[in-house]
């Protein structure tokens, strides 16, 4: 009964937040290029993962140092270790370039990290981009030819939500691990945190004995709902065209299917 009331309270909270505009932040520009979006599921957990020798041995001295520093950060949290496992599992190439922006290219299975980012920021970016890559590798990525227009757009927006939320959640994990990330700013972090806090507060008031695992699950669900809402309502835009995500992906579907 308590768990049912918690779920009902969360639903009511989400409705209230939407009505009040709490889930509608000022327009934000997402850092990953939409044409690079394709994702995968974090299938493996486990212990610490050392910097991947298969990747490091092919890199320049600069790239080796960069990747090793990022790996040290990722090894401190569960999400980071899953990210390193996925890079190895799917043989994703990670490169560092200046001035080109960070992105995942599904055609080459390569992630490019902009060199201007320091190691903590780069670690969160890598989590974001690997989340994109997982949908490609587990077969759940949107298909512009096989999916109808609405389904294609919904899948693309959901994929971006997952990538954005994963980076925010990783930052929160780093905080709990005692790492100072106060100077880092994640896209749509504020609405995520507001929704997360409000939902966990409702759950605790509804059931003072609720366990931490349930609280975190409730908070994540609310946080991710807020990110999804921001992507759908146009409060976040693409980095390359400055268009809303539904408009961008709808136009992409139209372009690819106009001859059909």
C-alpha positions as CSV (number, residue, x, y, z in Angstrom):
1,X,0.0,0.0,0.0
2,X,2.8,2.4,0.9
3,X,4.5,1.7,-2.4
4,X,1.3,2.4,-4.3
5,X,0.8,5.7,-2.5
6,X,4.4,6.6,-3.4
7,X,3.9,6.0,-7.1
8,X,0.6,7.9,-7.0
9,X,2.3,10.8,-5.2
10,X,5.1,10.8,-7.8
11,X,2.6,11.0,-10.6
12,X,0.7,13.8,-8.9
13,X,4.0,15.6,-8.3
14,X,5.0,15.4,-11.9
15,X,1.7,16.9,-13.0
16,X,2.1,19.7,-10.5
17,X,5.6,20.4,-11.7
18,X,4.6,20.5,-15.3
19,X,1.7,22.8,-14.6
20,X,3.9,25.1,-12.6
21,X,6.6,25.2,-15.2
22,X,9.2,23.8,-12.9
23,X,10.2,21.3,-15.5
24,X,10.6,24.0,-18.2
25,X,14.0,25.7,-17.7
26,X,15.3,28.4,-20.0
27,X,16.3,27.2,-23.4
28,X,19.5,25.2,-23.3
29,X,21.8,24.0,-26.1
30,X,22.8,20.3,-25.9
31,X,26.5,19.6,-26.5
32,X,26.2,16.5,-28.6
33,X,25.5,16.8,-32.4
34,X,22.1,15.1,-33.2
35,X,23.5,13.4,-36.3
36,X,25.8,11.5,-34.0
37,X,23.1,10.1,-31.8
38,X,22.9,6.3,-31.5
39,X,22.9,4.5,-28.2
40,X,23.5,1.2,-26.3
41,X,22.6,-0.5,-22.9
42,X,25.1,-0.7,-20.0
43,X,25.0,-4.5,-19.6
44,X,27.9,-5.2,-17.3
45,X,28.7,-4.0,-13.9
46,X,31.6,-5.1,-11.7
47,X,34.8,-3.9,-10.1
48,X,37.3,-1.3,-11.2
49,X,38.4,-1.3,-14.8
50,X,41.9,-0.2,-15.6
51,X,42.6,2.0,-18.6
52,X,42.0,-0.1,-21.7
53,X,45.3,-1.3,-23.1
54,X,43.8,-2.1,-26.5
55,X,42.9,1.6,-26.8
56,X,45.8,3.2,-25.1
57,X,48.5,1.4,-27.0
58,X,47.3,2.9,-30.3
59,X,47.3,6.5,-29.1
60,X,49.8,9.3,-29.1
61,X,51.4,10.2,-25.8
62,X,49.0,13.1,-25.4
63,X,46.0,10.9,-26.0
64,X,47.3,8.1,-23.6
65,X,47.6,10.7,-20.9
66,X,44.2,12.1,-21.5
67,X,42.5,8.7,-21.6
68,X,44.2,7.5,-18.5
69,X,43.2,10.6,-16.5
70,X,39.6,10.1,-17.6
71,X,39.7,6.4,-16.8
72,X,40.8,7.3,-13.3
73,X,37.8,9.5,-12.8
74,X,35.4,6.9,-14.3
75,X,36.8,4.1,-12.1
76,X,35.6,5.9,-9.0
77,X,31.9,5.4,-9.8
78,X,29.6,2.6,-11.0
79,X,28.4,4.4,-14.0
80,X,32.0,5.2,-15.0
81,X,33.0,1.6,-14.7
82,X,30.1,0.5,-16.9
83,X,31.2,3.1,-19.4
84,X,34.7,1.7,-19.6
85,X,33.3,-1.8,-19.9
86,X,31.1,-0.8,-22.8
87,X,34.0,0.9,-24.6
88,X,35.9,-2.3,-24.4
89,X,32.9,-4.6,-25.1
90,X,32.0,-2.8,-28.3
91,X,35.5,-1.8,-29.3
92,X,34.6,1.9,-29.4
93,X,37.5,4.1,-30.6
94,X,38.0,7.2,-28.5
95,X,39.9,10.1,-30.0
96,X,40.8,13.6,-28.9
97,X,40.5,16.6,-31.2
98,X,40.6,20.4,-30.8
99,X,37.9,22.6,-32.2
100,X,35.6,19.9,-33.5
101,X,33.2,19.3,-30.6
102,X,32.5,16.1,-28.8
103,X,30.4,13.5,-30.6
104,X,29.8,9.8,-31.4
105,X,29.9,8.8,-35.0
106,X,27.9,5.6,-35.6
107,X,29.4,5.1,-39.0
108,X,32.9,4.7,-37.6
109,X,32.1,3.6,-34.1
110,X,34.2,6.4,-32.9
111,X,33.8,9.0,-30.0
112,X,35.6,12.3,-30.4
113,X,36.3,14.3,-27.2
114,X,37.0,18.0,-27.5
115,X,40.5,18.6,-26.1
116,X,39.5,21.9,-24.3
117,X,37.7,19.9,-21.5
118,X,39.5,19.0,-18.3
119,X,39.3,15.4,-17.1
120,X,36.1,15.7,-15.0
121,X,34.2,17.4,-17.7
122,X,35.6,15.0,-20.3
123,X,34.6,12.0,-18.2
124,X,31.0,13.1,-18.1
125,X,31.0,13.8,-21.9
126,X,32.4,10.3,-22.5
127,X,29.5,8.9,-20.4
128,X,27.1,10.9,-22.5
129,X,28.5,9.7,-25.8
130,X,28.9,6.1,-24.8
131,X,25.2,6.2,-23.8
132,X,24.5,7.2,-27.4
133,X,26.7,4.4,-28.7
134,X,24.9,1.7,-26.6
135,X,21.6,2.0,-28.6
136,X,23.5,1.4,-31.8
137,X,25.2,-1.8,-30.5
138,X,22.2,-3.3,-28.7
139,X,19.9,-2.8,-31.7
140,X,17.5,-0.4,-30.0
141,X,18.5,2.8,-32.0
142,X,15.8,4.6,-34.0
143,X,15.7,3.6,-37.7
144,X,14.7,6.3,-40.1
145,X,13.5,3.8,-42.7
146,X,11.9,1.2,-40.5
147,X,10.2,3.5,-38.0
148,X,7.2,5.7,-38.7
149,X,7.8,9.4,-38.3
150,X,6.3,9.7,-34.8
151,X,8.0,6.6,-33.6
152,X,11.4,7.7,-35.0
153,X,11.1,11.2,-33.3
154,X,10.1,9.6,-30.0
155,X,13.0,7.2,-30.1
156,X,15.5,9.9,-30.9
157,X,14.3,12.2,-28.1
158,X,14.3,9.3,-25.6
159,X,17.8,8.4,-26.6
160,X,19.0,11.9,-26.0
161,X,17.2,12.0,-22.7
162,X,19.1,8.9,-21.6
163,X,22.4,10.4,-22.6
164,X,21.8,13.7,-20.8
165,X,20.4,12.0,-17.7
166,X,23.3,9.6,-17.5
167,X,25.8,12.4,-17.3
168,X,23.8,14.2,-14.6
169,X,23.5,11.0,-12.6
170,X,27.3,10.4,-13.0
171,X,28.0,13.9,-11.6
172,X,25.8,13.1,-8.6
173,X,27.7,9.9,-8.1
174,X,31.0,11.8,-8.2
175,X,29.7,14.1,-5.5
176,X,28.7,11.2,-3.3
177,X,32.3,9.8,-3.8
178,X,33.7,13.1,-2.4
179,X,35.0,14.5,-5.6
180,X,34.5,18.3,-6.1
181,X,32.5,18.8,-9.3
182,X,31.0,22.1,-8.2
183,X,32.4,23.9,-11.3
184,X,30.9,21.4,-13.7
185,X,27.6,22.2,-15.3
186,X,25.5,19.5,-17.0
187,X,22.8,20.3,-19.6
188,X,19.3,20.3,-17.9
189,X,20.9,19.6,-14.5
190,X,18.8,22.1,-12.6
191,X,15.4,20.7,-13.6
192,X,16.6,17.2,-13.1
193,X,17.8,17.9,-9.6
194,X,14.6,19.9,-8.7
195,X,12.4,17.0,-9.8
196,X,14.7,14.4,-8.1
197,X,14.6,16.3,-4.8
198,X,10.8,16.9,-5.0
199,X,10.0,13.3,-5.8
200,X,12.2,11.9,-3.0
201,X,10.7,14.3,-0.5
202,X,7.2,13.2,-1.4
203,X,8.3,9.5,-1.1
204,X,9.8,10.1,2.3
205,X,6.7,12.0,3.6
206,X,4.5,9.2,2.3
207,X,6.6,6.5,3.8
208,X,9.2,7.6,6.4
209,X,10.7,4.1,6.4
210,X,11.3,4.0,2.6
211,X,14.8,2.6,1.8
212,X,17.6,4.5,0.0
213,X,17.4,2.3,-3.1
214,X,13.7,3.0,-3.6
215,X,14.3,6.7,-3.0
216,X,17.0,6.8,-5.6
217,X,14.8,4.9,-8.1
218,X,11.9,7.4,-7.5
219,X,14.3,10.4,-7.8
220,X,15.8,9.1,-11.0
221,X,12.4,8.5,-12.6
222,X,11.3,12.0,-11.8
223,X,14.6,13.6,-12.9
224,X,14.5,11.7,-16.2
225,X,10.9,12.7,-16.8
226,X,11.9,16.4,-16.3
227,X,14.7,16.0,-18.9
228,X,12.4,14.3,-21.4
229,X,9.8,17.1,-20.9
230,X,12.5,19.7,-21.6
231,X,13.5,18.0,-24.8
232,X,9.9,17.6,-25.9
233,X,8.7,21.2,-25.2
234,X,11.6,22.9,-26.9
235,X,13.4,24.2,-23.8
236,X,16.6,22.5,-25.1
237,X,17.8,22.7,-28.6
238,X,20.4,21.0,-30.8
239,X,23.9,22.2,-30.8
240,X,24.3,22.4,-34.6
241,X,21.0,23.9,-35.9
242,X,19.6,25.4,-32.7
243,X,16.3,23.7,-33.5
244,X,14.1,21.8,-31.1
245,X,14.7,18.0,-31.0
246,X,11.2,17.0,-32.2
247,X,11.4,19.5,-35.1
248,X,15.0,18.4,-36.0
249,X,14.3,14.7,-36.1
250,X,10.9,15.2,-37.8
251,X,12.7,17.1,-40.6
252,X,15.4,14.4,-40.8
253,X,12.7,11.7,-41.2
254,X,11.0,13.8,-43.9
255,X,14.3,14.2,-45.7
256,X,15.2,10.6,-45.6
257,X,11.7,9.4,-46.6
258,X,10.6,12.0,-49.1
259,X,11.3,9.8,-52.1
260,X,9.3,6.9,-50.6
